[in-house]
Amino acid sequence: MQVLLIEDDERIAGPLAEGLGRYGFTVERARTGAAALAAPEPEMVLLDLGLPDMDGIDVCRALRQRSNVPIIMITARGEEIDRVLGLELGADDYLAKPFGVRELVARIRAVTRRTRPPVMVQPARAPGTGHAPPSDAAQHIGPLTLDRRTRQVHLAGRAVALAPKEFDLLAYLAQDPGAVCSRQQIVDQVWDPHFFGPTKTLDVHVAALRRKLGDPAWIETIRRVGFRLHVPDGTTPTADSVPGHDETPG
Ligand code: CA
């Protein structure tokens, strides 16, 4: 697993990188927030909150806006407010200094298990990929990650189990987030190019997707035209369900 260790203090980062290496992790290091944000996306982020150029909280926010890579905050600051703020901004866990490498490894494993839970619907996937980590081809749309290769969808790090047609519909809308797709386009591409008649099944699938994504705003209805996918304003990954105004089919 590739870990990005964001820590300016060599006395901490050096032994930590070495220790993680012994456990089989590949550790990239960044000493500043700017360097961290410029680094290639790792599979796990260890983030110190006290950085020389910017607040680690802002690094957390910036990372979370573009990806759902697991983030564990590491800090000397023990204040509750930092922990709460960090977790609200999308960090997955928190570890206060001092801590041992073994404890950190245990947290990394726990976070990995949590953020990559077993999927309920297991579509065909490449052989030998037991956990199917998000591939390079995975598309990130706000907190939503869509992997066409493995047909897996994650929202804020949690797997979303979709039926095959629900996945196809989401993947189609995600080809151009924000763009309006007409009902006929969607039906042609996702169902059958020779489909005629009422597109009720489309509404049923849109309603299901909205439910599973936890916020109907993910898929906006454009009246008399179709639908478009976009990141809801003020997305709260923990929102369970939003009272839906799903279109009643038929
Ligand atoms: Ca520091």
Residues whose N, C-alpha, C, O or C-beta is under 5 A from the ligand:
A	BS01	CA	D8 D9 D48 G50 L51
